[in-house]
Amino acid sequence: QARLVESGGGLVQPGGSLRLSCTSSGINFKIYTMGWYRQAPGKQRELVANISSSGRTNYAESVEGRFTISRDNPRTRLYLQMNNLKPEDTAVYYCRAGLSTNFWGRGTQVTVSS
């Protein structure tokens, strides 16, 4: 059974950094396009970044240059390095594995506040 578990969220001051991790099991991780999404209160879930099975990356304009997505196929892990965090980055961050079927984690809270 597919399972995605996010970790690494927390409270950070503006300008700070966090590194999110997503550990997967039950899927052939290396063939999936992996992505990070976020949902802020009262807003729709939105794409933050994704990375294809070949390593091609794509970022939302709002995080370009500040966030870096990466994957470790042997360890079946996905990462999101977030630098220069802003209050508008506050949201629940979700990991997604996408192919013909999509799998989602339960999310990890990121709060950027002074």
N, C-alpha and C positions, 0 to 999 in steps of 0.2 A: 504494500500500500504506500502510495506517495506521501511524503511528509516533508514539509519545509518549516524550519524553525529559525526565526530572526533573533538576533541579540545585538547588544551594543548601544542601544538607545539610552537616553538620559537627559538630564538638565545641563545646559551649557550656556555660557554667556555669549553675547554677540561677539563675533570675531573668533570664536573658539572652533575646535575641531572635534569630530567624532568619527569612529569607524564602525560601520554596521557589518554584521556577518549574517549569512544565511547558510545553514547546514541542511543538506538534503539527504534523503534516503528513499529507497523504493522506486527510483527512476534511473534511467540511463542518462545521467547528468550531462555528459559531454555532448549529446546530440540536441539538447534543448537550447533555445534562446532564453536567456535568463534576464530578468529585469527587476528594477526597484520602482515601486509606485508609492505614492503618498496621498493621504487624505486628511485635510484639515477640517476642523469643525464647521459644519454648514456648507462644505464644498464637495464637489465630486472628486473621486479618486483620479489622480493624474499620473502620467508616466514621468519618472525622474530620469531614468537612464536604462538602457538595455545593452546586452552584449550577445552577439550571435555565437553559434557553435564554432565559427571560424575566428572569433575574436573581434569582429567589427563592432564598434561602439556607437551609441547614439545618445545624445543628451537633450533634455529640455533646455530651452534657451535661458531659462531663469537660473540654471545651475551650471551652465557651461563655464569652464575655467575654474570652478570652485570644487566640483565633485568629480571623483574618478571611480568608475566601475571596473571591477576586475573579477576574474574567476580562476579557481584552482581545480582543474578537472580531476586529478588524482585524489584530491581530498573532498571532492564534490561540494565545494564551498563557493559562495558568491560574496563579494565584498563591495562596500561603498565607502570610500574615503570622502569625508565631507569637511571642507576647510572654509574659513571665513564665513561661518554660519550667521544667518540673519534671522530676526524674529519671524519673518514670513516663511522660513523653513520649518516652523513648528507644525508637526503633523504626526500621524501614525504612518510609519513606513512599512511597506509590505514587499515581500519577495515573491516573484512569480516565475514559474517555469512554463514556457510556452512552446507548443508544437500543435499537433492536431487537437490535443486536449490541454487545457490550462490548469495548473495547480497553484494554489496560493498558501502562503503562510498566514499566521494569525496577527502578525504585525508587532512592531516595537515603537514605543512612544519617543519622539524627539521633541524636546522643548527648548527653545532658544529665548532666554530672557535674562535681564539683569536684575 
